[in-house]
Amino acid sequence: MPQEFSFRLNGQPVPMIFIDRERINGKLTGRRHISVWVEGIGRFTIDDDEHLWESAFPDCVLEYRNETAWENVDPLASNDKGWQQVTPDELVAVLECAGVIDCE
């Protein structure tokens, strides 16, 4: 049975994420991008914000929770309620390791 995950962006639940393959000049690079769908805004790609030209822009805080593992944890024993902050690249690696996606 596959593991189930929940996602948040800046503390707000994200009902859908999309993992897109990067293309440069029509060729796949092997890199993946995370896009999210947010009610009232739509779909947009997020990145790790490391190359922002304006430091006044707020960083995107991407979090995930492995709901399958969270079911077996005492909620009182966790300050973060199971949420873990990650970069988009780290989230792709987590989902691949969990067998949710295949990056080959």
N, C-alpha and C positions, 0 to 999 in steps of 0.2 A: 504494500500500500504506500503510495507516494506521500511525502511529508507536505503539510500545508503551511503556508506563510501568510502573514499580514504585513502591510507596508504603511509607512507614514512619511510625509514630506513636511518639514517644519512643524511637526506635531499634529498635522491633520491627516486623517485616514485617506489612503489612496486606494480606490476600489480596483484599479487596473494598472498594471505595468506592462510595458512592451520591451522586448529585447531585440534590438535591431543590429544587423551586421553593417559595419562601416565599409563604405565603398569610396575609393579615390580613383578618379578617371575611369569609372566603370569596373574596377577590379576590387575584389574583396581583400581586405587587409588582415582579417583574422580578429580584429578588435570588435568588441560589442559596445553598444550604447544603450542606456536605459532611458525610456520615455515613460511618462506617467500621464494618466488621464485624471483631471480634476474637474468636478462639477462646476459649471459656470465659466470655466476657463478653456477646457478642452485638452488636447494632447500636446505635450511639448517634451523636448529632450533635456535632460539634466546632465551636468558634468560635475567634476570635482572642484570647480571654481578656482583652480590654481592659477589661471592666467587672466583674471579679471583686470580690465584696464582702469577700473574705478573702484577704489577700496571702500567707498561708501555703500556699495551694493551689499545687501545681506547675503551671507552664505546660505546655500540650500543644505538643510540637514535631512539626510535620508536615513531612515531606520527600518529595520525589519524585526519580526518576531516569528520564531518557528513555533507555530501553534501546536504542532504534534508534540514537541518536547515540552512546551509550556503546560500542557494538560497534566504532566507528571510532576510538576514543581509546586511546592507550597507557596502560594502567592505572598504570604507574610514574610517569607525568607528572602524576597527579592525587592530591592529598592527601585529598580528600573522596570519592574513588571514584565521582564523578559525582553524588552526592546533593546536592540543593539544598533549603534550608529555605525554606518559604513559609507564608503565612497561607492559610486556606481560600479567601478571595476571590482571592488571587493564583493559587492552584492552578486555580480555575475559569477564570481568564484564560489560563493556560498551556495548558490542555486545549482551550479554544476556539481559541486561536491555532494549535495543532497540528492542528486539524480533527478532534479526537477527539469533541468534543461541539458541538452547535449551540445557542446561547443565544437564538435569535430566537423 
